[in-house]
């Protein structure tokens, strides 16, 4: 294998040291007349089975520098790994502290349900029909369809609204001619004319149950409750490996994180959909603001800093559609990562000033909002990983174990525990809980380029629009229901796959080096990085090329028919 960094030379020097140490006692024994067959110890160097793993006595300054930088990165990542252990501990400690309503409403409150949509032609009618079936006194119930669409969705939504209005439902269609503020702007615009004291929000791909309000609204009998949040379910969990992995990742957030934070008194957030707000809390906290692209997280922290309390109902599940394409999933994750850092920069001064808050709540809020910084650390870690493997191989396996095992337990095993626990808590069997775990870890690594870019954009104040996640309706639930490739809505393709595939090739060098040296301690970890970057990069390129071919086919088909 090529050795551009010169570590092979260092390794050969170490092997030469070991060879000389082995030859010396043998030469002395031979000079005294001893038989080579009676000599104890290791076989002759160069013979089959000879050990080539003897440790090098000293590390060069370059090796020391690389190792220190690598260890520092792992130590920083371990902080977030320990945080996952803390979340799991808090969840199980408060597992049975279930939220209960304070009482009953003397008078049924008026509820407005807001449905913000933008170019959602495949799911709009399904959403409106499901919300229209929600059970609540019709004289205390209003639906607002907040449509910013620029395609056929406007006609579909308008026709659906007119059909339900003719049946006696209080439902209005509000269409904006500009997207100022994106989703936050649409919610703010609708709130000006909303009739309800409480406001529920559902994104276009959600399908709430008929008894949703019956189960959630009683918790607002406590006057300090600002939000009641339901758990997200998954309509198309079994569509593909990617959708299964996405489901596991979301379950970790909604089952373990939300459960731990809400029941232990920490701050947690409204997730932008499948939740209900007390209108007074929105207004007192400054309303919907659109200086970040995660308006839900922003408003959640501002409200809780003002003393409002949030309630999370783990058992109330609202199913939704998972992205079935890698580029769509990356667009969603990019928005969430960038928005969380934007909110962190905005909220940290307020957290610092909130001296009345206990320190453990402020510290947990800091870790919650900065969690995506870990992806930024993953890029230099990925670059250094093959280099450190070469360095550590030249200094013996025992030293590798002493360093790698504790760091693996802190930074990596916590991820496995976190996600397996989320599956076990939903009653899934042992095999179903662990079989997607390698893919979950690989995808998390593969997304680091996408997420690191989002973090850098947020830190640099680079403004981008609100990129919605494409929803595909029936095509995203059943593979035979229609070709995903032929659907109009697609995630954008950019330069990232080039970087991802470059890192995959770089990891391949490290894998080949370890195999060549017959050093297998770090091989599984390196393969995980290689597979993650290759999966994300290759899938992104494939989807981009597939979409281009389909567009060409559509363009050429009419010409061929003529």
GIRA-V189108 format. One record per residue. N is the residue number from 0. RES is the residue in one letter. D_LAST is the distance of its C-alpha to the last C-alpha in Angstrom with 2 decimals. Layout:
N,RES,D_LAST + N,RES,D_LAST
This chain:
0,X,56.84 + 1,X,56.69 + 2,X,59.18 + 3,X,58.22 + 4,X,60.69 + 5,X,63.64 + 6,X,64.47 + 7,X,64.63 + 8,X,67.58 + 9,X,69.32 + 10,X,68.72 + 11,X,70.16 + 12,X,73.20 + 13,X,73.68 + 14,X,73.45 + 15,X,76.00 + 16,X,78.31 + 17,X,78.00 + 18,X,78.60 + 19,X,81.77 + 20,X,83.03 + 21,X,82.60 + 22,X,84.16 + 23,X,87.28 + 24,X,89.01 + 25,X,88.16 + 26,X,89.68 + 27,X,92.80 + 28,X,93.08 + 29,X,92.72 + 30,X,95.37 + 31,X,97.76 + 32,X,97.12 + 33,X,94.93 + 34,X,92.52 + 35,X,88.84 + 36,X,88.34 + 37,X,90.64 + 38,X,88.97 + 39,X,87.43 + 40,X,84.35 + 41,X,80.88 + 42,X,79.80 + 43,X,79.86 + 44,X,77.13 + 45,X,74.55 + 46,X,75.25 + 47,X,72.69 + 48,X,72.73 + 49,X,74.28 + 50,X,73.65 + 51,X,71.43 + 52,X,71.39 + 53,X,74.64 + 54,X,74.52 + 55,X,74.80 + 56,X,77.99 + 57,X,76.62 + 58,X,73.38 + 59,X,72.46 + 60,X,72.01 + 61,X,68.25 + 62,X,68.16 + 63,X,70.31 + 64,X,68.05 + 65,X,64.91 + 66,X,66.67 + 67,X,68.01 + 68,X,64.62 + 69,X,63.02 + 70,X,65.85 + 71,X,65.58 + 72,X,61.89 + 73,X,62.61 + 74,X,65.52 + 75,X,63.35 + 76,X,60.73 + 77,X,63.60 + 78,X,64.46 + 79,X,61.20 + 80,X,61.76 + 81,X,65.18 + 82,X,63.63 + 83,X,61.54 + 84,X,64.79 + 85,X,66.31 + 86,X,63.44 + 87,X,63.85 + 88,X,67.62 + 89,X,67.34 + 90,X,64.92 + 91,X,67.31 + 92,X,70.35 + 93,X,69.01 + 94,X,66.90 + 95,X,68.88 + 96,X,69.26 + 97,X,66.80 + 98,X,65.97 + 99,X,67.50 + 100,X,67.30 + 101,X,70.37 + 102,X,70.60 + 103,X,68.82 + 104,X,67.52 + 105,X,69.90 + 106,X,67.02 + 107,X,63.38 + 108,X,61.65 + 109,X,58.47 + 110,X,55.43 + 111,X,52.18 + 112,X,49.20 + 113,X,46.75 + 114,X,43.17 + 115,X,41.65 + 116,X,37.87 + 117,X,35.17 + 118,X,31.48 + 119,X,32.38 + 120,X,29.75 + 121,X,30.31 + 122,X,34.10 + 123,X,35.16 + 124,X,35.53 + 125,X,37.37 + 126,X,39.76 + 127,X,40.61 + 128,X,41.17 + 129,X,43.49 + 130,X,45.50 + 131,X,45.89 + 132,X,47.74 + 133,X,50.34 + 134,X,53.80 + 135,X,55.79 + 136,X,57.52 + 137,X,54.86 + 138,X,57.11 + 139,X,57.40 + 140,X,53.75 + 141,X,50.90 + 142,X,47.34 + 143,X,45.59 + 144,X,41.85 + 145,X,41.61 + 146,X,37.95 + 147,X,36.84 + 148,X,33.15 + 149,X,30.34 + 150,X,27.45 + 151,X,26.93 + 152,X,30.36 + 153,X,32.06 + 154,X,30.68 + 155,X,31.48 + 156,X,34.95 + 157,X,35.79 + 158,X,34.90 + 159,X,36.96 + 160,X,39.87 + 161,X,39.89 + 162,X,39.97 + 163,X,42.98 + 164,X,44.70 + 165,X,44.57 + 166,X,46.34 + 167,X,49.18 + 168,X,48.43 + 169,X,49.37 + 170,X,46.06 + 171,X,44.62 + 172,X,41.34 + 173,X,41.87 + 174,X,39.00 + 175,X,39.72 + 176,X,37.70 + 177,X,38.86 + 178,X,39.64 + 179,X,43.10 + 180,X,45.02 + 181,X,42.05 + 182,X,43.33 + 183,X,46.95 + 184,X,46.07 + 185,X,44.33 + 186,X,47.36 + 187,X,49.76 + 188,X,47.91 + 189,X,47.98 + 190,X,51.63 + 191,X,52.68 + 192,X,51.98 + 193,X,52.54 + 194,X,55.31 + 195,X,56.28 + 196,X,59.25 + 197,X,57.22 + 198,X,53.60 + 199,X,51.46 + 200,X,48.23 + 201,X,45.33 + 202,X,42.22 + 203,X,38.85 + 204,X,38.92 + 205,X,42.46 + 206,X,43.54 + 207,X,47.19 + 208,X,49.39 + 209,X,50.85 + 210,X,54.35 + 211,X,53.47 + 212,X,55.53 + 213,X,58.34 + 214,X,58.84 + 215,X,58.33 + 216,X,59.95 + 217,X,63.55 + 218,X,63.83 + 219,X,63.73 + 220,X,67.15 + 221,X,68.52 + 222,X,68.48 + 223,X,67.72 + 224,X,64.45 + 225,X,61.44 + 226,X,58.65 + 227,X,58.03 + 228,X,55.33 + 229,X,53.80 + 230,X,52.55 + 231,X,48.89 + 232,X,47.67 + 233,X,44.54 + 234,X,41.91 + 235,X,40.07 + 236,X,42.92 + 237,X,42.04 + 238,X,38.32 + 239,X,38.95 + 240,X,41.74 + 241,X,40.71 + 242,X,40.98 + 243,X,44.33 + 244,X,45.63 + 245,X,44.57 + 246,X,46.41 + 247,X,49.54 + 248,X,49.49 + 249,X,49.18 + 250,X,51.87 + 251,X,54.21 + 252,X,53.83 + 253,X,54.09 + 254,X,56.67 + 255,X,58.99 + 256,X,58.61 + 257,X,58.30 + 258,X,60.93 + 259,X,63.32 + 260,X,62.97 + 261,X,63.10 + 262,X,66.05 + 263,X,68.08 + 264,X,67.84 + 265,X,65.57 + 266,X,62.74 + 267,X,59.31 + 268,X,56.17 + 269,X,53.96 + 270,X,50.58 + 271,X,48.38 + 272,X,47.58 + 273,X,49.34 + 274,X,52.48 + 275,X,54.53 + 276,X,56.29 + 277,X,59.37 + 278,X,58.37 + 279,X,61.77 + 280,X,61.31 + 281,X,58.01 + 282,X,59.66 + 283,X,62.91 + 284,X,61.10 + 285,X,59.20 + 286,X,56.04 + 287,X,52.53 + 288,X,52.22 + 289,X,49.15 + 290,X,50.75 + 291,X,49.70 + 292,X,46.49 + 293,X,48.53 + 294,X,50.01 + 295,X,51.22 + 296,X,53.41 + 297,X,54.71 + 298,X,55.82 + 299,X,57.26 + 300,X,59.64 + 301,X,60.63 + 302,X,61.51 + 303,X,63.51 + 304,X,65.38 + 305,X,66.51 + 306,X,67.99 + 307,X,65.32 + 308,X,64.94 + 309,X,61.81 + 310,X,61.58 + 311,X,59.29 + 312,X,58.72 + 313,X,57.70 + 314,X,57.64 + 315,X,55.29 + 316,X,51.84 + 317,X,48.54 + 318,X,45.54 + 319,X,42.55 + 320,X,39.42 + 321,X,39.81 + 322,X,37.13 + 323,X,35.38 + 324,X,33.96 + 325,X,36.30 + 326,X,34.84 + 327,X,35.20 + 328,X,38.73 + 329,X,39.59 + 330,X,38.50 + 331,X,40.77 + 332,X,43.67 + 333,X,43.37 + 334,X,43.70 + 335,X,46.69 + 336,X,48.43 + 337,X,48.04 + 338,X,49.08 + 339,X,52.16 + 340,X,53.44 + 341,X,52.79 + 342,X,54.83 + 343,X,57.49 + 344,X,57.98 + 345,X,58.20 + 346,X,60.45 + 347,X,62.88 + 348,X,65.09 + 349,X,65.38 + 350,X,66.24 + 351,X,68.85 + 352,X,70.44 + 353,X,70.55 + 354,X,73.99 + 355,X,74.64 + 356,X,71.97 + 357,X,73.39 + 358,X,72.59 + 359,X,70.89 + 360,X,68.33 + 361,X,67.67 + 362,X,67.40 + 363,X,64.98 + 364,X,62.84 + 365,X,62.75 + 366,X,61.61 + 367,X,59.02 + 368,X,57.43 + 369,X,57.60 + 370,X,56.41 + 371,X,53.18 + 372,X,55.31 + 373,X,55.71 + 374,X,52.14 + 375,X,53.08 + 376,X,55.98 + 377,X,53.79 + 378,X,52.09 + 379,X,55.33 + 380,X,56.57 + 381,X,53.54 + 382,X,54.08 + 383,X,57.78 + 384,X,57.60 + 385,X,57.10 + 386,X,59.72 + 387,X,62.26 + 388,X,61.65 + 389,X,62.70 + 390,X,65.72 + 391,X,66.85 + 392,X,66.46 + 393,X,69.00 + 394,X,71.52 + 395,X,71.69 + 396,X,70.10 + 397,X,72.90 + 398,X,72.27 + 399,X,68.57 + 400,X,69.45 + 401,X,71.96 + 402,X,69.40 + 403,X,66.10 + 404,X,67.25 + 405,X,68.57 + 406,X,65.57 + 407,X,63.20 + 408,X,65.09 + 409,X,64.89 + 410,X,61.38 + 411,X,59.39 + 412,X,61.23 + 413,X,61.30 + 414,X,57.49 + 415,X,57.76 + 416,X,60.55 + 417,X,58.78 + 418,X,55.58 + 419,X,57.36 + 420,X,59.68 + 421,X,56.77 + 422,X,55.52 + 423,X,59.00 + 424,X,59.69 + 425,X,56.78 + 426,X,58.27 + 427,X,55.96 + 428,X,57.60 + 429,X,58.76 + 430,X,55.90 + 431,X,53.24 + 432,X,55.03 + 433,X,55.05 + 434,X,52.14 + 435,X,49.69 + 436,X,52.37 + 437,X,51.46 + 438,X,47.82 + 439,X,49.09 + 440,X,51.24 + 441,X,48.56 + 442,X,46.00 + 443,X,48.67 + 444,X,49.31 + 445,X,45.64 + 446,X,45.11 + 447,X,47.92 + 448,X,45.75 + 449,X,43.62 + 450,X,46.77 + 451,X,48.82 + 452,X,46.24 + 453,X,46.48 + 454,X,50.27 + 455,X,50.33 + 456,X,48.04 + 457,X,50.40 + 458,X,53.53 + 459,X,52.25 + 460,X,51.18 + 461,X,47.55 + 462,X,45.65 + 463,X,42.22 + 464,X,40.30 + 465,X,40.45 + 466,X,37.69 + 467,X,37.22 + 468,X,36.63 + 469,X,33.17 + 470,X,33.61 + 471,X,31.18 + 472,X,32.89 + 473,X,32.53 + 474,X,30.44 + 475,X,33.55 + 476,X,35.89 + 477,X,34.34 + 478,X,32.13 + 479,X,30.43 + 480,X,29.78 + 481,X,26.54 + 482,X,25.46 + 483,X,27.36 + 484,X,24.91 + 485,X,22.12 + 486,X,24.49 + 487,X,24.15 + 488,X,27.79 + 489,X,28.92 + 490,X,32.11 + 491,X,32.03 + 492,X,32.43 + 493,X,34.94 + 494,X,37.35 + 495,X,39.54 + 496,X,38.14 + 497,X,39.27 + 498,X,42.79 + 499,X,42.76 + 500,X,41.73 + 501,X,44.29 + 502,X,46.98 + 503,X,45.93 + 504,X,46.37 + 505,X,49.68 + 506,X,50.89 + 507,X,50.00 + 508,X,52.54 + 509,X,55.16 + 510,X,54.42 + 511,X,54.73 + 512,X,57.94 + 513,X,59.53 + 514,X,58.60 + 515,X,59.95 + 516,X,63.18 + 517,X,63.43 + 518,X,63.77 + 519,X,62.08 + 520,X,63.60 + 521,X,60.83 + 522,X,57.99 + 523,X,56.62 + 524,X,56.55 + 525,X,54.73 + 526,X,52.17 + 527,X,51.52 + 528,X,50.61 + 529,X,48.49 + 530,X,46.57 + 531,X,46.12 + 532,X,44.64 + 533,X,42.44 + 534,X,41.13 + 535,X,40.27 + 536,X,38.87 + 537,X,36.74 + 538,X,35.36 + 539,X,34.45 + 540,X,32.61 + 541,X,30.79 + 542,X,29.63 + 543,X,28.49 + 544,X,26.48 + 545,X,25.04 + 546,X,23.92 + 547,X,22.32 + 548,X,20.36 + 549,X,19.18 + 550,X,18.12 + 551,X,16.17 + 552,X,14.45 + 553,X,13.56 + 554,X,12.28 + 555,X,10.16 + 556,X,8.83 + 557,X,6.38 + 558,X,5.26 + 559,X,5.42 + 560,X,3.82 + 561,X,0.00
